[in-house]
Amino acid sequence: MELSLQVEQKQILSQRMQQSVAILQMNTISLSEYIHEVAETNPLLDLQEDSGVLVAKNEKVLDKLEWLAESDEQNRNFYHAEQEDAQTHADNRGGKRERATLREYLSFQVNICKEEDCTKRILHFLVESVEDSGYLSLGALEVAKERFSLSVDEGEKILKKLQFMDPIGVGCRTFQECIYMQLLAKNASDLSMELVVNHLEDLSRNRIAQVAKKCKVTVEEVVLALEEIRSCNPKPGSGFLSTQKVEYILPDVLVELVNGELVVSLNSGAVPKISVSSGYVKLLRQGVEAETETYIANKLKQAEWVMQCIHRREDTLLAVASQIVTRQKEFFLTCKGELQPLRMMDVAETLEIHESTVSRAVRDKYIQCNKGVFPMSAFFSKALGGEGEEAVSANAIQQKIKEMIGNEDKKKPLSDQKITDALIAEGIQISRRTVAKYREGMGICGTSARKSH
């Protein structure tokens, strides 16, 4: 066995640098939540909301220090419990919700239906396994069979009771089953039922003539049956209050046109302003024990570092946003302005920072302008189809493809190859494979599915 000595360099981020990187990556909502969390645990921080009211004014720092010293975690738990109780009380005073969730609505129907208690228990179990879309969770029926010792036929029979509740088709396991149950409840035509059972894939590809030939009916009859199928709701749970947490988008950067010039600013009003309280200075002058003095010093270092990281984040974000607006000026100024090719490396070189810093600065952040709200990452796109001024961004090419398909003859839709040839004729060098990738990425069907008869 041979031993060897190897020298190498590794960059290891300190805990403070990791915190700085994490703060840079935070969007406005995350940063606001983080500041509130830090203010709860650091008595030296004054937290001021946009309304101008101090949320954590530390005029009595000593009292707060003693309170925190007793049990930080315990007191935070009490605080959160108190806040939740207050929120619940406020919700109750505000009245009942206008809409119920799908599960609540189904549970109500189970409670009033004329079934035995054992059947109701199984139905309640299945109701809790229904997703917001209205479909039954994968494997839920198998779990119910095992839990309640049901045979295959018994399980299917009870599930059918759920599927015929309002809205019809809820609790189905597949799209095909969902549509079939709705057609069955409507007493739909035999042709409609047959199409759903045997020809759903052909219909999705708009192969109406082939389906008519297989079913030995006319094209007009298939079209009428198709309209009946389309009247069904593929997501019977839509329209009910969702149980999923709603993710709100709050713009991090604002772009406004003022006197013909684009003005870039941060949405600073959405983030609380923090500062170090002067109360601790008075406390130190009064004389405190060594343990308390050490505690205050550590909290002061934490407060100052957090403030530095936030200021650094603001400077970096504003600099990167300004570069984006400068380089994508046409997009912000004109109605049909297209995005120009732009790499993160280009912005990094201009600002003399690392490319990873630009990536972290734009991650999960949004720009609001007169055109709407856009992810900052959307303004970066590699160049395709040429060099220099003739280069076109991937976003611009996608828009061109979308416009071509939008203006095509629906009876003779453009194939991917024809779209490719048209783009090449405009000087954009692109492959048919890339065109197909962009088309599918925009959710646009192929030629056969777009063709109208």
C-alpha positions in Angstrom: 0.0 0.0 0.0 1.5 3.3 -1.1 0.9 6.6 0.7 0.9 9.9 -1.2 0.6 13.5 -0.2 -1.8 15.6 -2.4 -2.3 19.3 -2.1 -5.5 20.8 -3.4 -7.6 24.0 -2.9 -11.2 23.9 -1.9 -13.5 26.9 -1.4 -15.7 26.3 1.7 -18.3 28.9 2.5 -18.5 30.0 6.1 -21.9 29.9 7.8 -22.2 33.7 7.4 -21.4 33.5 3.7 -24.0 30.8 3.3 -26.5 33.1 5.0 -25.6 35.9 2.6 -26.1 33.6 -0.4 -29.5 32.4 1.0 -30.7 36.0 1.5 -29.6 36.9 -2.1 -31.8 34.1 -3.4 -34.9 35.1 -1.4 -37.7 36.7 -3.3 -39.7 39.6 -1.7 -42.2 37.3 0.1 -39.5 35.0 1.5 -37.3 38.0 2.6 -40.2 39.6 4.4 -41.0 36.3 6.3 -37.3 35.9 7.1 -37.0 39.4 8.5 -40.0 38.8 10.8 -38.4 35.6 12.0 -35.1 37.3 12.8 -36.8 40.2 14.6 -38.6 37.7 16.8 -35.4 36.2 18.1 -33.2 39.3 18.0 -34.2 42.0 20.6 -31.8 44.6 19.1 -33.7 44.9 15.8 -36.4 47.5 15.2 -38.9 46.3 12.5 -40.8 49.0 10.7 -43.6 48.2 8.2 -44.5 50.4 5.3 -47.2 52.0 7.3 -44.6 53.6 9.5 -45.6 51.7 12.7 -42.8 50.0 14.6 -43.6 46.4 15.0 -40.7 45.6 17.4 -39.7 48.8 19.1 -37.1 48.0 21.8 -37.5 50.7 24.3 -37.5 48.1 27.0 -34.7 46.0 25.8 -33.9 44.5 29.2 -37.4 43.1 29.6 -37.2 41.5 26.2 -33.8 40.1 26.9 -35.0 38.5 30.1 -38.1 37.2 28.3 -36.0 35.6 25.6 -33.3 34.3 28.0 -35.9 32.3 29.8 -36.9 30.1 26.8 -36.7 31.3 23.3 -38.3 28.3 21.7 -41.1 28.0 24.3 -42.1 31.7 24.0 -42.1 31.5 20.2 -44.5 28.5 20.4 -46.8 30.5 22.7 -46.6 33.4 20.4 -47.5 31.4 17.3 -50.4 29.6 19.2 -51.7 33.0 20.3 -51.5 34.3 16.7 -53.3 31.3 15.3 -56.1 31.6 17.9 -56.5 35.3 17.1 -56.7 34.5 13.4 -59.3 31.8 14.0 -61.4 34.2 16.0 -61.1 36.9 13.3 -62.2 34.3 10.6 -65.2 33.3 12.7 -66.2 36.9 13.1 -65.9 37.4 9.3 -68.6 34.8 8.7 -68.7 31.5 6.9 -66.9 30.9 3.6 -69.0 31.4 0.5 -67.8 28.1 -1.0 -67.1 24.7 0.4 -64.3 22.3 -0.5 -65.1 19.3 -2.7 -64.6 17.0 0.2 -66.9 19.0 2.5 -69.6 18.9 -0.1 -69.2 15.2 -0.7 -69.1 14.4 3.1 -72.4 16.3 3.5 -74.0 14.1 0.8 -72.7 11.0 2.4 -74.1 12.1 5.8 -77.7 12.5 4.4 -77.7 9.5 2.0 -79.8 6.5 2.9 -77.0 4.0 3.4 -76.0 1.7 6.2 -73.4 3.1 8.7 -70.7 0.6 7.5 -71.2 1.8 3.9 -71.0 5.5 5.0 -67.7 4.8 6.7 -66.3 3.4 3.5 -67.7 6.3 1.5 -66.2 8.8 4.0 -62.8 7.1 3.6 -63.1 7.4 -0.2 -64.1 11.0 0.0 -61.0 11.8 2.0 -59.0 10.2 -0.9 -60.6 12.4 -3.6 -58.2 15.0 -5.0 -59.1 18.7 -5.7 -59.6 17.8 -9.4 -62.3 15.3 -8.5 -60.3 12.2 -9.3 -59.7 9.4 -6.8 -56.1 9.1 -5.5 -54.0 6.3 -7.0 -54.5 3.1 -5.0 -57.2 4.5 -2.7 -59.8 1.9 -3.6 -57.3 -1.0 -3.0 -56.5 0.4 0.4 -60.2 0.7 1.2 -60.8 -3.0 0.1 -58.0 -4.1 2.5 -59.0 -1.9 5.4 -62.7 -2.8 5.3 -62.3 -6.4 4.0 -64.2 -5.8 0.8 -64.3 -8.0 -2.3 -63.6 -6.6 -5.7 -67.3 -6.3 -6.6 -68.2 -4.8 -3.2 -65.5 -2.1 -3.6 -66.6 -1.2 -7.1 -70.2 -1.1 -6.1 -69.5 1.4 -3.3 -67.3 3.5 -5.5 -70.1 3.8 -8.0 -72.3 5.3 -5.3 -69.6 8.0 -4.8 -69.3 8.5 -8.6 -73.0 9.2 -9.0 -73.0 11.9 -6.3 -72.9 15.5 -7.2 -70.8 16.5 -9.2 -71.2 13.4 -11.4 -67.9 11.7 -12.2 -66.2 12.5 -9.0 -64.1 9.7 -7.6 -63.2 8.3 -11.0 -59.7 7.0 -11.5 -59.2 7.9 -15.2 -60.3 10.5 -17.7 -62.1 7.9 -19.7 -64.1 6.6 -16.6 -64.9 10.2 -15.6 -66.4 11.1 -19.0 -68.2 7.7 -19.3 -69.9 8.2 -15.9 -71.2 11.6 -16.9 -72.5 10.4 -20.3 -74.2 7.5 -18.5 -75.9 10.0 -16.1 -77.1 12.1 -19.1 -78.5 9.1 -21.0 -76.2 9.9 -23.8 -76.4 8.3 -27.2 -74.9 4.8 -27.8 -72.4 6.3 -30.3 -71.1 8.7 -27.7 -70.6 5.9 -25.2 -68.8 3.7 -27.8 -66.5 6.6 -28.8 -65.4 7.1 -25.2 -64.9 3.3 -24.6 -63.1 2.4 -27.8 -62.0 5.4 -29.8 -60.9 8.1 -27.3 -57.3 8.1 -28.5 -58.3 8.5 -32.2 -60.6 11.4 -31.2 -57.8 13.1 -29.4 -55.8 13.0 -32.6 -58.8 14.4 -34.6 -59.1 11.3 -36.7 -62.9 11.8 -37.2 -63.1 10.3 -40.7 -61.3 7.1 -39.6 -63.5 6.8 -36.5 -66.7 7.2 -38.6 -65.5 4.4 -40.9 -64.8 2.1 -38.0 -68.2 2.8 -36.4 -70.0 2.6 -39.7 -71.6 6.0 -39.3 -71.3 9.3 -41.0 -68.8 12.0 -40.1 -71.7 14.3 -39.1 -72.9 11.7 -36.6 -69.4 11.5 -35.1 -69.2 15.3 -34.8 -72.5 15.4 -33.0 -71.4 12.7 -30.6 -68.1 14.5 -30.1 -70.0 17.6 -29.0 -71.9 15.6 -26.5 -68.6 14.3 -25.1 -67.1 17.8 -25.0 -70.1 18.9 -22.9 -68.8 16.8 -20.0 -66.5 18.2 -17.4 -63.0 16.5 -17.4 -62.3 17.9 -13.9 -65.5 17.5 -11.9 -63.9 19.1 -8.8 -63.3 22.4 -10.5 -65.4 25.2 -9.0 -64.9 24.1 -5.5 -62.6 25.8 -2.9 -59.2 24.3 -3.3 -57.5 22.7 -0.3 -54.1 23.5 -1.7 -52.2 26.5 -0.5 -52.4 29.4 -2.9 -49.0 30.7 -4.0 -49.1 34.4 -4.5 -46.7 36.3 -6.8 -45.3 39.6 -5.5 -43.1 41.5 -7.9 -39.6 42.1 -6.7 -38.7 44.8 -9.3 -40.9 47.5 -10.8 -40.3 49.0 -14.2 -42.1 52.3 -15.0 -42.1 54.6 -18.0 -41.6 58.1 -16.7 -41.2 61.0 -19.2 -40.2 58.5 -21.9 -37.5 56.9 -19.8 -37.6 53.5 -18.1 -37.2 53.7 -14.4 -36.2 50.6 -12.5 -36.9 50.3 -8.7 -37.2 47.6 -6.1 -40.6 46.8 -4.5 -39.2 48.0 -1.2 -42.6 48.8 0.2 -43.4 45.1 0.5 -40.4 44.4 2.7 -40.2 45.6 6.4 -37.3 48.1 7.1 -35.0 47.0 9.9 -32.6 49.0 12.0 -30.6 48.4 15.2 -32.3 49.8 18.3 -30.5 52.4 20.3 -32.0 51.0 23.5 -29.2 48.5 24.0 -26.6 51.4 24.3 -28.6 52.8 27.2 -28.7 49.4 28.8 -24.9 48.9 28.5 -24.3 52.3 30.0 -26.3 51.4 33.0 -24.1 48.4 33.6 -25.0 44.8 33.0 -23.6 41.4 33.9 -20.9 39.9 31.7 -23.3 37.2 30.5 -25.9 39.8 29.4 -23.2 41.9 27.7 -22.0 38.9 25.7 -25.5 38.1 24.7 -26.1 41.7 23.5 -22.8 41.7 21.6 -23.6 38.5 19.7 -27.1 39.7 18.9 -25.6 43.0 17.6 -23.2 41.1 15.3 -26.1 39.1 14.0 -28.2 42.2 13.4 -25.5 44.1 11.6 -24.6 41.1 9.3 -28.3 40.5 8.4 -28.6 44.2 7.5 -25.4 44.1 5.4 -26.7 41.0 3.5 -30.0 42.6 2.8 -28.4 45.8 1.5 -26.0 43.7 -0.6 -29.0 41.8 -2.0 -30.8 45.0 -2.9 -27.8 46.5 -4.6 -27.2 43.3 -6.6 -30.8 42.8 -7.6 -31.2 46.4 -8.7 -28.0 46.3 -10.7 -29.0 43.0 -12.5 -32.6 44.3 -13.1 -31.2 47.5 -14.6 -29.0 45.6 -16.9 -32.0 43.5 -18.0 -34.1 46.5 -18.8 -31.2 48.2 -20.6 -30.5 45.2 -22.8 -34.2 44.4 -23.4 -35.3 48.0 -23.9 -37.3 47.2 -27.0 -39.4 44.7 -25.1 -40.4 47.2 -22.4 -40.9 50.2 -24.7 -42.9 48.7 -27.6 -46.1 46.8 -27.7 -44.8 43.9 -29.8 -41.2 44.2 -28.7 -39.3 40.9 -28.8 -36.7 39.7 -26.4 -33.1 39.9 -27.5 -30.6 37.1 -26.9 -29.1 37.6 -23.4 -26.9 35.4 -21.3 -26.3 35.6 -17.6 -22.6 35.6 -18.4 -23.1 38.9 -20.3 -24.7 40.6 -17.3 -22.1 39.2 -15.0 -19.2 40.5 -17.1 -20.7 44.0 -17.3 -21.3 44.1 -13.5 -18.0 42.4 -12.8 -19.6 39.7 -10.6 -19.7 35.9 -10.9 -22.3 34.4 -13.2 -23.7 32.3 -10.2 -24.4 35.6 -8.4 -26.6 36.7 -11.3 -28.3 33.3 -11.3 -29.1 33.6 -7.6 -30.2 37.2 -7.9 -32.9 36.4 -10.5 -34.0 33.0 -9.1 -37.8 33.0 -8.1 -38.0 36.8 -8.6 -40.4 38.7 -10.8 -40.5 42.0 -12.8 -43.6 44.1 -13.1 -44.0 46.4 -16.1 -46.9 47.8 -18.2 -47.1 44.4 -20.0 -47.6 42.4 -16.8 -45.5 40.4 -14.4 -42.7 38.2 -15.7 -40.1 35.9 -14.1 -36.7 37.6 -14.3 -35.2 34.4 -15.6 -37.5 34.7 -18.7 -35.4 37.7 -20.0 -32.4 35.4 -20.5 -32.4 33.5 -23.7 -29.6 32.0 -25.8 -29.1 33.2 -29.3 -30.3 31.1 -32.3 -30.5 31.5 -36.0 -27.5 33.8 -36.7 -24.7 35.9 -35.3 -24.4 39.4 -34.1 -27.4 41.6 -34.8 -29.0 38.8 -36.9 -29.2 36.5 -33.8 -32.7 35.8 -32.6 -33.7 34.6 -29.1 -35.4 31.4 -28.4 -38.4 33.3 -27.0 -38.7 35.3 -30.3 -38.7 32.1 -32.3 -41.4 30.6 -30.2 -43.5 33.7 -30.8 -43.0 33.4 -34.5 -44.0 29.7 -34.4 -47.1 30.6 -32.4 -48.1 33.4 -34.9 -47.6 31.0 -37.9 -49.8 28.4 -36.4 -52.4 31.0 -35.4 -52.6 32.3 -39.0 -52.5 28.9 -40.8 -55.3 27.4 -42.8 -57.1 25.1 -40.3 -58.0 22.7 -43.2 -54.3 22.5 -44.2 -52.3 23.1 -41.0 -48.6 23.7 -41.2 -46.3 20.7 -40.6 -43.2 21.2 -38.4 -41.1 20.9 -41.6 -43.0 23.7 -43.3 -42.6 25.9 -40.3 -38.9 25.1 -40.2 -38.5 26.0 -43.9 -40.4 29.3 -43.4 -38.0 30.2 -40.5 -35.0 29.3 -42.5 -36.3 31.5 -45.3 -36.2 34.4 -42.8 -32.6 33.7 -42.0 -33.2 31.7 -38.8 -31.1 28.5 -38.9 -33.2 26.0 -36.9 -33.9 22.3 -37.1 -37.3 20.6 -37.5 -36.6 18.8 -34.2 -36.2 22.1 -32.4 -39.4 23.5 -33.9 -41.3 20.4 -32.7 -39.8 20.9 -29.2 -40.9 24.5 -29.0 -44.4 23.7 -30.3 -44.9 21.0 -27.8 -43.5 23.2 -25.0 -46.2 25.8 -25.8 -48.9 23.2 -25.6 -49.7 23.3 -29.3 -50.9 20.0 -30.8 -49.4 18.4 -34.0 -50.8 18.8 -37.5 -53.4 16.0 -37.4 -54.9 17.3 -34.1 -55.1 20.9 -35.5 -56.8 19.9 -38.7 -60.5 20.8 -39.0 -62.8 18.8 -41.3 
